[in-house]
Amino acid sequence: MFVMPHINKSPAVGLVIVGLVVAVGVATVLHHNPFGAVDASVLEWMVSHRSSGGITVIAGVTGLFGPVWVVAWTAIAAVAFILFDRNAVRAITVVASVAVAGALGAILKLVFDRTRPPFVDQAATFEASQSFPSGHVTGTTALVLGLALAVTVGMTRRSRIAAIVIAMVVAAFAALTRLYLGLHWFSDILAGIAVGAAAAIAVPSVVVAVLVALGPHLPQRTRPYLYPPTSLYPPTNPSPPTSFGHPEQPQEGRHSAPVAS
């Protein structure tokens, strides 16, 4: 069986993170929000420190982290992975991470139905839809962290950590744009980062496991594109099947070393 390097306990970690977000959501609905004071303080600080020029710039930038653009960036990344790998596994992990994060975020919004900050504190645009968690931040976090994990599969721990740090800086910037415009509470942002990260951490290993399980049932011509390549997802047994019943034979390729003659 194949596992994602370094995150083989990822589904459990993801469930724990989502559980914490749900707990905060329940507390908020019951008027016991542990971040209530912080929410009010951050909103007040942002409103008092923004400028008309800053609002114009940030209003233009925040749209790049919206649902439409996240879908577009995800599609571009998926195509790039498929063309580079000549295999769809990494593309599927990223697409699935973003999709799961988006679905979870939408469900949580409907369940908790939290109101956004008052219109008087919002700038550039006015939004009245459910606030918890932030959809922009949820989708952006799932995308950039999912990309970081997918790009660094098989690389060193240092490379993976560096990619994760860069991804989280991007997610934090997306979060800052939402706070600056007064469109979300601080706890909405934390929940969005948590949900997006949970999906990016948990989904890839599940996708790989499902593809391995489905492999024998797929049409022969699709298997090379949907079976996790051993050069990216090391096997846990010495002779994993690639043709589903035959031991793997080394092959020259973009992600494997040439066979010595």
N, C-alpha and C positions, 0 to 999 in steps of 0.2 A: 504494500500500500504506500502511496505517496503522501508526503506531508509538506506544508509550507515551512521552510527553514526558519528557525528561531521563534515561531509563533504556533507551535503545535497544540498549545492550550488556548488558542485564540477564541474559539466559540464560547468557552466558559467565561473568558475575560469580557467578551462582548456582551454576554447576557448580564453579567454583574454590573457593567457600566449602564446598560439600559435600565436595569432595575433601580439603580440610584437615581436616574433621571425621573423615572416614574414616581419614586418616593418624594422627590422634590415637587413634582407636579401635584401629587395628592396633598402635600402639605400646603401648597399655594392655594388650592381650591378650598381647603379647610381654614384658610386665613391664618396659617402658621408658617408662612414662607420664611425659611431660615436666612434667606438673602434679602429680606424686605428692606432693611436699613441700607444695605449696600446698593440695592437697586435704586433707591431714592437718591442716595448720595452721588452715585455715578451719573445719573440723569441730570441732576442739578449742576454738577461740575461741567459736563459736556455742554449743556445749554449756555452756561455763563462764559465758556471759553471759545466758542465758535465765532467765526466771522462770515460776512457775506461772501467774500472770495473763497474761503474754505468750504462753505456750503455748496457753492457752484461746482468746485472741483470734485468734492467727495460725492455729490449727487450724480456726477457723470461716471465716476469710478465704480460706485456701488452696483450699478447695473450690470457690470461685467461678472458679478458673482450671483446674479439672479438665476432663476430656474432655466430660462431659455438659453442663456449663455453656458450654464453648467452642462446642459444636454449637448450643446454644440462642442464644447471642449472635450467632453467624454467621447463623442463620436469621432472627433479628430484623433484623440489618443488611441482609441480602439483600432482605427484604420492603420495608424502608424505601427502599432504592435503587430498586427496581422502581416503587414508588408515586410517588417523587419524579421519577425520570427518564422514566417511562413507556417504559422500555427496560431490558432485562435484562443489558446488557453489564457494567456495574460490579458488579452483584450476582454475576454468574458469576465475575468475576476474584477476588472475595473468597472465595467458596465454594471455588473451585478451589485457591486458595493454601492455605487451611486443610486441604483434603483431601490435597493433595500433601505438605504438611508432616507431616500425621499418618501418611501411608503411609510416607514416608521414615523418620520416627522409629521406627515399628513395625519396619521392616526392619532398621534399625541395631541396635535392641534385641536382636532375634533373632540377628543375625550376631555381635555382640560379647558378648552374654550376661554383662554385667558385674554383679557383686553390689553391692548397696547398702551403705551404712554399717552397722555392727553394730547389732542391735536395742537394745543397751544405750545407744546414742547417739541413738536415735530417740525422739520424744516425741509424745504424743496419739494416734498411730496407728502401726501397725507394718506396713511394706511389704517384701515379699521378691521382687517381680518385677524384671525387668531394669532396670538403672539408667541406662544410657548410650544416648541422651540423655534428659533429663527430658521426659516427655510433657506435663506441665502447662506447662512453659516453651516447648516447641516449638509447641504449639497456640496459646498465648496470644500469642507473638511473631508468628506468622503472621497471626493475626486482627487484632491492633492495628496492626501495620505495614501489612498489606494494606488495612485501613480508611484509614489515614493517606494512603497512596498513591492510593487510589481517590477519596477525598473531595477531594483537592487536584489531581486531573487538570485541566489547563487553567489552574490558578492560578499565582501568582507563585512564584519560587524561594523567597522568604522564607516564604511560607505553607506550602510543602511542607516546608521544613526544620523549621519550628515544629511541624508535625503529626508529623513523624518523631521529633523530640525527645520530645514528649509520649508517643508510642507506646512509645518505648524506656524511658521512665520507668516506664510501666505494666508492661512486660515485666520490668524489673529488680526491681520490687516483687514480682511473681509469683515470680521466682527467689529473692528474699530469704526468702519464706515457706517455700520448700522447704528452703533451707539452715538456717533457724532451727529447723525441726523435725527436722533431722538425717536427712532422707529422701533426700538426694542428695549426691554429691561435687560440689565446685566445678567440676570439668571436665565433669560431666554438665550443669550449668547453662549453661556456655559453649557446649557442643555444642547444647543445645536452642535457645539464642538464635540460633546460627549457622544451624541447619537451618531454623528458622522464618523468619529473615530471608532466607535464600536462596530459599525458596519465594515469599515475598511480593514479592521483587525480580524474580524470573525469570518467574513464572507469568503475570502480567497481560499482558505483551507477547505471549507465546505464545498466550494465549486470544484476544486481539484478532486476531492473524494467522490463527488457525484459523477464527474466525468470518467473517472476510473471505473466506477461501478457500472456506468452505462455503456462503456466502451464495447463490450462483446455484443451488444444489441444494436449498435449503430451500423449503417451501411458501410461496406468495406472502403469505399472511396472517401468517406468523411473521417475515418479514423486517424489518418496522419495529421489532420488539422485540429482534432478535438482531444487527442490523447496527450496528457502532460509529458513534455519531453524530459528525458532523464537528465539532460545537461542542465536543466533549470530546476527540476524537482527531483532530487536524489532519491533513489529507491531505498526502502527499509529492508529489502531482501536482496541477495546477491544477483539474482537473475530475473528481473521483472519482465513480464511479457510486453512486447510491443505489437505483435500481431495477434495477441490474445490466444496464447497456446504455444507460441514459439519463443525461445530465449532471444533476448535482444542481441543484435549483431551491431558492433561499432560501425558508424558511418561518418564520412566526412560531411561537415555542415557548418553552418554559421555558428552553432553553439557547441560543437564537439570537436575534439582534437583529431587530426588525420591518423589513419591507421598505418602503422609502420609496415613496410613491405619486407 
